[in-house]
Amino acid sequence: MERLLVGYLSYVTENNAYRRFENFSNSLYSLENLKDEPCDLLSIDNNSSCSVKDALKESKLFSNLVHLDKNFSDISVLFITAYYAKKQGYDYCMYTYDDFIVTRKNVLNSCIEFLDNHSSVHCVRVPVYSYDDKNAFDPDHTPKTINPDSVRHFNTVTREKLRWEGPYFYDKNKFFINNWHYTSRPTLWRTDVLYSLFEDLDEIPVMQTFEKYSCEKLNELPLSVGVLDGGMMHTVKQSERNAQGGTSADKKIRIKKSEILECLNKLGF
């Protein structure tokens, strides 16, 4: 068993395939870049069509398949990755999605080494990013409609500007440390830290409501964030949630943790 578990979420149905299947196919193919990385891949599927589930199985990329008969939104990959990593004893865990393309090889070992040597850092952000060209990834300068990988450049809880430390080099990969907040975008975590988000919750909010909860909870640490300069993956589109102009429906949704655990139990997890 490796020290890192990577959870991969997919959700492609007959109703959304016209806008999601091509992105899923390209994303799944890109996971080949992780074949020689020091990680185990876990497929987590939100009740996609049979052809999608078959493609995931036939890829032979995954050590295990958690193919659910319900859609638990983004909580499927966030909770199940943390839960399974904790249960199986993985030191680290990472989540990603079927609209992200893995573009770089030979970086995860450096991420692990970086975290091993920086005990105060709780996680590493891995989406594409350039320290030397921050404005290209700051929505105040480059909106998500132009660059869907743009992210807010301040701490959403404290409202503080980002304070940068580094760089730190591991096998030619460059890392920085700052005071960024929690994000549901692909991130590599210390398993205990990510799992702690769910320990006191019986009902789990989704999407941006979960992000708000997690930002506030982890700020109590306070959260110290690593950033992989250059990243190792990029998204292929602006979030549908943001593109449609709001999350009013998401705010009301709660996922019962017991319901997810029941599904996992039926699947033998």
KOLPAKE-988364 format. One record per residue (C-alpha): residue in three letters; x, y, z; residue number from 0. Coordinates in Angstrom, 3 decimals, always signed. Layout:
<mikes>
   res       east      north         up     n
   ala          X          Y          Z   NUM
...
</mikes>
This chain:
<mikes>
   res       east      north         up     n
   met     +0.000     +0.000     +0.000     0
   glu     +1.199     +3.496     -0.869     1
   arg     +1.110     +6.426     +1.569     2
   leu     -1.266     +8.476     -0.608     3
   leu     -4.850     +7.756     -1.658     4
   val     -6.313     +9.736     -4.579     5
   gly    -10.112     +9.857     -4.832     6
   tyr    -11.545    +10.548     -8.303     7
   leu    -15.181    +11.661     -8.632     8
   ser    -17.254    +11.046    -11.757     9
   tyr    -20.843    +11.941    -12.599    10
   val    -22.025    +11.470    -16.179    11
   thr    -25.618    +10.444    -16.894    12
   glu    -27.775    +10.212    -19.999    13
   asn    -29.181    +13.642    -19.114    14
   asn    -25.854    +15.471    -18.816    15
   ala    -23.651    +13.441    -21.165    16
   tyr    -23.924    +16.027    -23.952    17
   arg    -21.963    +18.497    -21.835    18
   arg    -19.928    +16.200    -19.566    19
   phe    -18.945    +12.995    -21.380    20
   glu    -16.142    +14.436    -23.501    21
   asn    -14.602    +16.160    -20.473    22
   phe    -14.887    +12.931    -18.485    23
   ser    -13.205    +10.911    -21.235    24
   asn    -10.295    +13.339    -21.486    25
   ser     -9.982    +13.488    -17.712    26
   leu     -9.993     +9.712    -17.295    27
   tyr     -7.371     +9.327    -20.022    28
   ser     -5.167    +11.895    -18.268    29
   leu     -5.070     +9.741    -15.129    30
   glu     -2.565     +7.586    -17.011    31
   asn     -0.080    +10.242    -15.861    32
   leu     -0.527     +8.912    -12.315    33
   lys     +0.246     +5.265    -13.117    34
   asp     +3.850     +5.496    -11.933    35
   glu     +3.147     +7.879     -9.066    36
   pro     +3.321     +6.689     -5.424    37
   cys     -0.439     +6.578     -4.910    38
   asp     -3.494     +4.334     -4.999    39
   leu     -6.443     +5.555     -7.080    40
   leu    -10.009     +5.210     -5.790    41
   ser    -12.899     +5.611     -8.255    42
   ile    -15.928     +7.268     -6.638    43
   asp    -18.950     +7.521     -8.913    44
   asn    -22.243     +9.340     -8.268    45
   asn    -24.482     +6.831    -10.069    46
   ser    -23.331     +7.532    -13.621    47
   ser    -24.618     +5.643    -16.644    48
   cys    -23.471     +2.041    -17.097    49
   ser    -21.119     +2.928    -19.963    50
   val    -19.244     +5.387    -17.739    51
   lys    -18.936     +2.891    -14.910    52
   asp    -17.687     +0.312    -17.398    53
   ala    -15.075     +2.767    -18.720    54
   leu    -13.840     +3.396    -15.184    55
   lys    -13.583     -0.334    -14.474    56
   glu    -11.975     -1.202    -17.794    57
   ser     -9.308     +1.507    -17.394    58
   lys     -7.653     -0.687    -14.741    59
   leu     -6.313     +2.490    -13.126    60
   phe     -8.106     +2.081     -9.823    61
   ser     -7.266     -0.080     -6.840    62
   asn    -10.926     +0.041     -5.765    63
   leu    -14.272     +1.155     -7.187    64
   val    -16.872     +2.888     -5.011    65
   his    -19.740     +3.106     -7.486    66
   leu    -22.739     +4.501     -5.666    67
   asp    -26.418     +4.081     -6.530    68
   lys    -27.089     +7.670     -5.417    69
   asn    -25.677    +11.124     -6.120    70
   phe    -24.143    +12.670     -3.014    71
   ser    -22.795    +15.688     -4.887    72
   asp    -19.179    +16.721     -4.185    73
   ile    -19.415    +15.236     -0.687    74
   ser    -18.978    +11.787     -2.229    75
   val    -15.335    +12.403     -3.059    76
   leu    -14.534    +14.716     -0.141    77
   phe    -15.920    +12.475     +2.609    78
   ile    -15.322     +9.038     +1.112    79
   thr    -11.694     +9.830     +0.234    80
   ala    -11.021    +11.057     +3.768    81
   tyr    -12.990     +8.199     +5.369    82
   tyr    -11.360     +5.425     +3.349    83
   ala     -7.877     +6.923     +3.737    84
   lys     -8.377     +7.131     +7.497    85
   lys     -9.761     +3.606     +7.717    86
   gln     -6.961     +2.084     +5.636    87
   gly     -4.141     +4.065     +7.274    88
   tyr     -3.014     +6.324     +4.419    89
   asp     -0.927     +9.243     +5.682    90
   tyr     -2.169    +11.503     +2.900    91
   cys     -5.187    +11.751     +0.631    92
   met     -6.146    +13.838     -2.380    93
   tyr     -9.366    +14.417     -4.292    94
   thr     -9.986    +15.364     -7.900    95
   tyr    -12.829    +15.385    -10.411    96
   asp    -13.866    +14.322    -13.898    97
   asp    -13.466    +17.844    -15.270    98
   phe     -9.781    +18.128    -14.334    99
   ile     -6.959    +17.067    -16.640   100
   val     -3.710    +15.757    -15.117   101
   thr     -0.851    +17.343    -17.052   102
   arg     +2.321    +16.571    -15.088   103
   lys     +4.062    +13.410    -13.956   104
   asn     +6.553    +12.813    -11.159   105
   val     +5.220    +15.381     -8.717   106
   leu     +3.308    +13.473     -6.029   107
   asn     +6.428    +12.045     -4.423   108
   ser     +7.745    +15.623     -4.132   109
   cys     +4.434    +16.687     -2.560   110
   ile     +4.745    +13.935     +0.034   111
   glu     +8.365    +14.829     +0.738   112
   phe     +7.412    +18.497     +1.075   113
   leu     +4.701    +17.674     +3.646   114
   asp     +7.002    +15.249     +5.469   115
   asn     +9.458    +18.103     +5.956   116
   his     +6.937    +20.841     +6.813   117
   ser     +4.876    +19.538     +9.715   118
   ser     +2.980    +22.834    +10.100   119
   val     +1.589    +22.637     +6.558   120
   his     -1.757    +20.834     +6.370   121
   cys     -2.291    +20.477     +2.634   122
   val     -0.935    +21.234     -0.843   123
   arg     -2.978    +22.864     -3.613   124
   val     -2.217    +21.092     -6.904   125
   pro     -4.249    +22.843     -9.674   126
   val     -2.288    +24.840    -12.242   127
   tyr     -0.837    +28.041    -10.776   128
   ser     +2.068    +30.385    -11.421   129
   tyr     +3.705    +32.239     -8.548   130
   asp     +5.425    +34.550    -11.045   131
   asp     +2.148    +35.352    -12.823   132
   lys     -0.352    +35.587     -9.973   133
   asn     -2.629    +38.016    -11.789   134
   ala     -3.418    +35.383    -14.402   135
   phe     -4.949    +33.279    -11.611   136
   asp     -6.589    +36.078     -9.603   137
   pro    -10.271    +36.692    -10.557   138
   asp     -9.848    +40.375     -9.677   139
   his     -7.551    +40.547    -12.704   140
   thr     -8.542    +37.488    -14.770   141
   pro    -12.179    +36.362    -14.395   142
   lys    -13.131    +32.701    -14.354   143
   thr    -14.826    +33.112    -17.731   144
   ile    -11.330    +33.633    -19.136   145
   asn     -9.358    +31.390    -16.798   146
   pro    -11.545    +28.827    -14.969   147
   asp     -8.557    +28.113    -12.688   148
   ser     -8.693    +31.619    -11.192   149
   val     -8.992    +31.635     -7.391   150
   arg     -9.472    +34.329     -4.762   151
   his     -6.170    +35.780     -3.565   152
   phe     -7.046    +36.416     +0.052   153
   asn     -8.134    +34.388     +3.059   154
   thr    -11.933    +34.316     +2.955   155
   val    -12.250    +34.040     +6.751   156
   thr     -9.741    +36.628     +7.946   157
   arg     -9.884    +38.739     +4.730   158
   glu     -6.092    +38.951     +4.940   159
   lys     -3.927    +39.165     +1.854   160
   leu     -1.862    +36.106     +1.070   161
   arg     +1.497    +35.938     +2.850   162
   trp     +4.012    +33.876     +0.885   163
   glu     +7.007    +31.857     +2.083   164
   gly     +9.485    +29.997     -0.083   165
   pro    +10.328    +28.673     -2.548   166
   tyr    +11.192    +25.161     -1.379   167
   phe    +12.522    +22.665     -3.923   168
   tyr    +11.995    +18.899     -3.959   169
   asp    +13.326    +17.028     -7.004   170
   lys    +13.102    +20.177     -9.144   171
   asn     +9.470    +20.780     -8.101   172
   lys     +8.890    +24.182     -6.496   173
   phe     +6.610    +24.791     -3.507   174
   phe     +5.418    +27.822     -1.579   175
   ile     +3.560    +28.211     +1.717   176
   asn     +0.816    +30.732     +2.417   177
   asn     -2.301    +31.441     +4.498   178
   trp     -4.909    +30.402     +1.927   179
   his     -8.249    +29.005     +3.090   180
   tyr     -9.823    +25.586     +2.497   181
   thr    -10.894    +24.766     -1.059   182
   ser    -12.781    +21.864     -2.612   183
   arg    -10.593    +22.175     -5.703   184
   pro     -8.047    +19.342     -6.043   185
   thr     -5.857    +19.344     -2.943   186
   leu     -3.514    +16.871     -1.257   187
   trp     -4.189    +16.657     +2.499   188
   arg     -2.885    +15.148     +5.659   189
   thr     -5.582    +12.524     +6.138   190
   asp     -6.267    +13.369     +9.778   191
   val     -6.841    +17.038     +8.941   192
   leu     -9.293    +16.428     +6.107   193
   tyr    -11.154    +13.738     +8.057   194
   ser    -11.532    +16.095    +11.029   195
   leu    -13.961    +18.198     +8.979   196
   phe    -16.552    +15.432     +9.134   197
   glu    -16.141    +14.061    +12.648   198
   asp    -18.704    +16.376    +14.274   199
   leu    -21.201    +16.359    +11.396   200
   asp    -24.224    +14.089    +11.090   201
   glu    -25.557    +16.051     +8.126   202
   ile    -23.022    +17.450     +5.657   203
   pro    -23.688    +20.571     +3.562   204
   val    -22.592    +20.599     -0.088   205
   met    -20.755    +22.815     -2.544   206
   gln    -20.010    +26.361     -1.379   207
   thr    -21.883    +25.893     +1.903   208
   phe    -19.470    +23.095     +2.787   209
   glu    -16.553    +25.258     +1.664   210
   lys    -17.705    +28.067     +3.991   211
   tyr    -18.021    +25.640     +6.920   212
   ser    -14.599    +24.125     +6.188   213
   cys    -12.910    +27.503     +5.792   214
   glu    -14.149    +28.592     +9.207   215
   lys    -13.358    +25.294    +10.936   216
   leu     -9.842    +24.948     +9.517   217
   asn     -9.013    +28.589    +10.156   218
   glu     -8.998    +27.661    +13.849   219
   leu     -5.771    +25.662    +13.282   220
   pro     -4.897    +28.136    +11.622   221
   leu     -4.655    +26.465     +8.229   222
   ser     -1.223    +26.546     +6.587   223
   val     -1.315    +25.779     +2.864   224
   gly     +1.339    +24.534     +0.469   225
   val     +1.179    +25.466     -3.210   226
   leu     +2.749    +23.391     -5.982   227
   asp     +4.071    +26.000     -8.402   228
   gly     +2.918    +25.133    -11.897   229
   gly     +0.378    +22.695    -10.481   230
   met     -0.219    +19.237    -11.891   231
   met     -3.716    +19.555    -13.396   232
   his     -6.175    +22.059    -14.783   233
   thr     -9.929    +22.244    -15.117   234
   val    -11.554    +22.200    -18.539   235
   lys    -14.389    +24.605    -17.834   236
   gln    -15.832    +27.132    -15.442   237
   ser    -17.807    +25.521    -12.633   238
   glu    -21.409    +24.999    -13.735   239
   arg    -22.446    +26.235    -10.300   240
   asn    -20.687    +29.579    -10.800   241
   ala    -21.593    +29.884    -14.473   242
   gln    -25.286    +29.622    -13.612   243
   gly    -24.967    +32.511    -11.206   244
   gly    -25.530    +31.222     -7.721   245
   thr    -25.917    +28.428     -5.195   246
   ser    -29.271    +29.153     -3.539   247
   ala    -30.439    +25.561     -4.006   248
   asp    -27.127    +24.128     -2.780   249
   lys    -27.410    +26.016     +0.510   250
   lys    -30.429    +23.952     +1.529   251
   ile    -28.972    +20.547     +0.699   252
   arg    -27.661    +18.337     +3.488   253
   ile    -26.248    +14.832     +3.035   254
   lys    -26.746    +12.406     +5.900   255
   lys    -23.393    +10.881     +6.771   256
   ser    -25.152     +7.701     +7.891   257
   glu    -26.638     +7.309     +4.402   258
   ile    -23.192     +7.445     +2.792   259
   leu    -21.823     +4.968     +5.323   260
   glu    -24.743     +2.649     +4.628   261
   cys    -23.930     +2.713     +0.913   262
   leu    -20.279     +2.023     +1.646   263
   asn    -21.213     -0.891     +3.870   264
   lys    -23.328     -2.433     +1.117   265
   leu    -20.360     -2.148     -1.236   266
   gly    -18.045     -3.819     +1.288   267
   phe    -16.201     -0.690     +2.384   268
</mikes>
